[in-house]
Amino acid sequence: MATFYELFCEGAKRWPDNVALEIQRRDRVESNTYAELRLMAESIGRWLTDGGFKQGTRVAILADNHPRWIASYLGIIAAGCTAVPLDTAFHADQVAKLLQDSGSSLLFCDRKHASVSEQSIRELDIGIVIIDKNDEGHATAESRSAQTGEALVSTQVSLETIFAAGVGNFTPTACSDDSIASLLYTSGTTADPKGVMLTHANLMGEVRAVLAGRTSAPKTPCWACSRCFMCCRKWPTCYCRWSRARGLFILKP
């Protein structure tokens, strides 16, 4: 059975220049084609595999809506790792608890949540990957450190560095149907958040159910993604868009 990422790659090969993701900026709509999204994802996948993150390694994501959130998720599963999306409403102690509970070895975050991320890993052996650029309106770790007097976490890598290294000879990791693609946590409204494991077979079973009997023309209006960490629970619907050469419109929080 093909994995979710393999199906995404099929779409990227068929429609490389079609828009896969769009997000509204202050003065423009920023878009990424299927080819661009695949390049970002596989650059991340290469960095993970070259860095010794083995198949099944848990990799967390804590960030607001952003095309690079989607690219990070795809890159994580392309490398055979398990994506652990976290609710951006969680405080540092909650994030730390879930990082421990999930056994995560790495945390992708944006600059807005870098302070929470830094606090959450103080007692953990976990590195941080910053996903967004310096020019997107959030304070840098250095400026926050100067304001608060807190020590910087030295284990930070930027996606800019990862993208600059490129894809190289990366080949997506072959995953078995029963390997874990994603570990999702409940909201914790009535009790502590609980992890729900989704295998690649789980994702593909839902994808096939959604696709059954659906037909639509390419380049019709995009589907809006309100919260990326919740969107990953609806990958079958997302793939239904991608399988018809359509994109996702990511709403800013």
C-alpha positions as CSV (number, residue, x, y, z in Angstrom):
1,M,0.0,0.0,0.0
2,A,1.4,3.5,-0.9
3,T,1.9,6.0,1.9
4,F,0.3,9.4,2.1
5,Y,3.6,11.0,1.1
6,E,4.0,8.8,-1.9
7,L,0.5,9.8,-3.1
8,F,1.5,13.5,-2.6
9,C,4.5,12.9,-4.8
10,E,2.4,11.4,-7.5
11,G,0.4,14.6,-7.6
12,A,3.6,16.7,-7.6
13,K,4.8,14.8,-10.6
14,R,1.6,15.3,-12.5
15,W,1.0,19.0,-11.7
16,P,4.4,20.4,-10.6
17,D,3.5,24.0,-11.5
18,N,0.0,24.0,-10.0
19,V,-0.5,25.8,-6.7
20,A,-0.4,23.5,-3.7
21,L,-0.5,26.0,-0.8
22,E,-1.6,29.7,-0.4
23,I,-1.5,32.0,2.5
24,Q,-2.6,35.7,2.8
25,R,0.1,38.1,3.8
26,R,-0.3,41.8,4.7
27,D,0.1,43.0,1.1
28,R,0.0,39.8,-1.0
29,V,-1.0,36.2,-1.3
30,E,2.0,33.9,-1.0
31,S,1.8,30.6,-2.9
32,N,3.9,27.5,-3.3
33,T,3.6,25.0,-6.2
34,Y,3.6,21.3,-5.8
35,A,7.2,21.2,-7.0
36,E,8.2,23.8,-4.4
37,L,6.4,22.1,-1.6
38,R,8.0,18.7,-2.5
39,L,11.5,20.4,-2.7
40,M,11.0,21.9,0.8
41,A,9.7,18.6,2.3
42,E,12.5,16.5,0.8
43,S,15.2,18.9,1.9
44,I,13.8,18.5,5.4
45,G,13.7,14.7,4.9
46,R,17.3,14.7,3.8
47,W,18.4,16.7,6.8
48,L,16.6,14.4,9.2
49,T,18.1,11.2,7.7
50,D,21.6,12.7,7.3
51,G,21.3,13.8,10.9
52,G,20.7,10.3,12.1
53,F,17.1,10.6,12.9
54,K,16.0,7.0,12.4
55,Q,12.7,5.6,11.1
56,G,10.1,6.0,13.8
57,T,11.8,8.9,15.6
58,R,9.2,11.2,17.1
59,V,9.5,14.8,15.8
60,A,7.2,17.5,17.2
61,I,5.8,20.6,15.6
62,L,4.7,23.8,17.5
63,A,3.9,26.6,15.1
64,D,1.1,28.8,13.8
65,N,-0.3,28.3,10.3
66,H,2.4,28.5,7.7
67,P,3.2,26.7,4.4
68,R,6.4,25.6,6.1
69,W,4.3,23.8,8.8
70,I,2.9,21.6,6.0
71,A,6.3,21.2,4.5
72,S,7.7,20.2,7.9
73,Y,5.0,17.6,8.4
74,L,5.6,16.1,4.9
75,G,9.3,16.1,5.4
76,I,9.0,14.3,8.7
77,I,6.9,11.5,7.3
78,A,9.0,11.4,4.1
79,A,12.0,10.6,6.3
80,G,10.0,7.7,8.0
81,C,9.8,9.6,11.3
82,T,6.6,10.2,13.3
83,A,5.1,13.7,13.3
84,V,3.8,15.0,16.6
85,P,1.7,18.2,16.0
86,L,1.2,20.2,19.2
87,D,-1.6,22.7,20.0
88,T,-0.1,26.3,20.0
89,A,-2.4,27.1,23.0
90,F,-0.3,24.9,25.2
91,H,2.0,26.5,27.8
92,A,5.7,25.6,28.2
93,D,5.0,23.1,31.0
94,Q,2.3,21.4,28.9
95,V,4.6,21.3,25.9
96,A,7.4,19.8,28.0
97,K,5.1,17.1,29.3
98,L,3.9,16.1,25.8
99,L,7.5,16.1,24.5
100,Q,8.4,13.7,27.2
101,D,5.3,11.6,26.9
102,S,5.7,11.3,23.1
103,G,9.5,10.6,23.3
104,S,10.2,13.4,20.8
105,S,13.8,13.9,19.8
106,L,13.3,17.2,17.9
107,L,11.0,20.2,17.9
108,F,10.1,22.3,14.8
109,C,8.7,25.7,15.9
110,D,8.2,29.2,14.6
111,R,9.7,32.4,16.1
112,K,6.4,33.3,17.8
113,H,6.6,30.1,19.9
114,A,10.4,29.9,20.2
115,S,10.3,31.2,23.8
116,V,7.8,28.6,24.9
117,S,9.8,26.0,23.0
118,E,13.1,27.0,24.7
119,Q,11.5,26.8,28.1
120,S,9.9,23.5,27.4
121,I,13.2,21.7,26.4
122,R,15.4,23.1,29.3
123,E,15.4,19.7,31.0
124,L,15.2,17.7,27.8
125,D,17.8,16.6,25.3
126,I,15.9,18.0,22.3
127,G,17.0,20.3,19.5
128,I,14.9,23.1,17.9
129,V,14.4,23.8,14.2
130,I,13.1,27.4,13.5
131,I,10.7,27.2,10.5
132,D,10.0,30.8,9.6
133,K,12.2,33.6,8.4
134,N,13.5,36.6,10.4
135,D,11.4,39.0,8.4
136,E,8.0,37.7,9.3
137,G,7.3,40.0,12.2
138,H,8.4,37.9,15.2
139,A,11.2,38.7,17.7
140,T,14.4,36.7,17.3
141,A,15.7,34.5,20.0
142,E,18.5,36.9,20.5
143,S,16.2,39.9,21.1
144,R,14.1,38.0,23.5
145,S,17.2,36.9,25.4
146,A,18.3,40.5,25.6
147,Q,14.9,41.6,26.9
148,T,14.4,38.8,29.5
149,G,17.9,37.9,30.5
150,E,17.2,34.3,29.7
151,A,19.9,32.1,28.3
152,L,19.7,31.0,24.7
153,V,19.2,27.4,23.7
154,S,22.2,26.6,21.5
155,T,20.7,23.7,19.7
156,Q,18.8,25.7,17.1
157,V,18.8,25.2,13.3
158,S,17.0,27.2,10.7
159,L,15.0,25.9,7.8
160,E,16.9,28.4,5.7
161,T,20.0,26.4,6.4
162,I,18.2,23.1,5.6
163,F,16.7,24.4,2.4
164,A,20.1,25.8,1.3
165,A,21.6,22.3,1.6
166,G,18.9,21.0,-0.8
167,V,17.5,17.5,-1.5
168,G,20.8,15.9,-2.5
169,N,20.3,12.1,-3.2
170,F,17.4,11.9,-0.7
171,T,14.9,9.1,-1.3
172,P,11.7,8.9,0.8
173,T,11.9,6.2,3.4
174,A,9.8,3.1,2.7
175,C,7.4,2.6,5.6
176,S,5.3,-0.4,6.5
177,D,1.5,-0.1,6.7
178,D,1.6,-0.5,10.5
179,S,4.3,2.1,11.2
180,I,3.2,5.2,13.0
181,A,2.8,8.3,10.7
182,S,1.5,10.7,13.3
183,L,0.9,11.0,17.0
184,L,-2.0,13.3,17.8
185,Y,-2.9,14.7,21.2
186,T,-6.4,15.4,22.4
187,S,-7.1,18.9,23.6
188,G,-7.0,18.0,27.3
189,T,-10.3,19.9,28.0
190,T,-11.5,17.4,30.7
191,A,-8.2,15.5,31.4
192,D,-4.6,15.4,30.5
193,P,-4.1,15.2,26.7
194,K,-3.9,11.7,25.4
195,G,-1.9,10.5,22.4
196,V,-3.7,8.9,19.5
197,M,-1.5,6.9,17.1
198,L,-2.3,7.0,13.3
199,T,-0.5,4.5,11.1
200,H,0.2,4.9,7.4
201,A,-2.6,2.4,6.8
202,N,-5.0,4.5,8.9
203,L,-4.2,7.6,6.8
204,M,-4.5,5.7,3.5
205,G,-7.8,4.0,4.5
206,E,-9.3,7.3,5.2
207,V,-7.9,8.8,2.0
208,R,-9.5,6.0,-0.1
209,A,-12.8,6.5,1.7
210,V,-12.8,10.2,1.0
211,L,-11.7,9.8,-2.7
212,A,-14.3,7.2,-3.5
213,G,-16.8,8.6,-5.9
214,R,-15.4,12.1,-5.8
215,T,-14.6,13.9,-9.0
216,S,-13.8,17.6,-9.6
217,A,-11.9,19.8,-12.0
218,P,-8.4,21.1,-11.4
219,K,-7.9,24.7,-10.3
220,T,-11.2,25.1,-8.6
221,P,-11.3,27.1,-5.3
222,C,-9.0,26.1,-2.6
223,W,-10.0,24.5,0.7
224,A,-9.3,26.6,3.7
225,C,-7.1,25.2,6.5
226,S,-7.9,27.0,9.7
227,R,-5.4,25.5,12.1
228,C,-2.5,23.4,10.8
229,F,-2.1,21.2,13.8
230,M,-5.7,20.2,13.4
231,C,-5.5,20.0,9.6
232,C,-3.3,16.9,10.0
233,R,-6.3,15.1,11.4
234,K,-8.0,15.8,8.1
235,W,-5.2,14.8,5.7
236,P,-7.7,12.6,3.7
237,T,-9.6,15.8,2.9
238,C,-6.4,17.6,2.1
239,Y,-5.3,14.9,-0.2
240,C,-8.6,14.9,-1.9
241,R,-7.7,18.5,-2.9
242,W,-4.2,17.6,-4.0
243,S,-5.3,14.5,-5.9
244,R,-7.4,16.9,-8.1
245,A,-4.6,19.4,-8.6
246,R,-6.1,21.9,-6.3
247,G,-4.5,23.7,-3.4
248,L,-5.0,24.5,0.3
249,F,-5.6,28.1,1.4
250,I,-4.0,28.5,4.9
251,L,-5.7,31.0,7.1
252,K,-3.5,33.1,9.4
253,P,-4.4,32.7,13.1
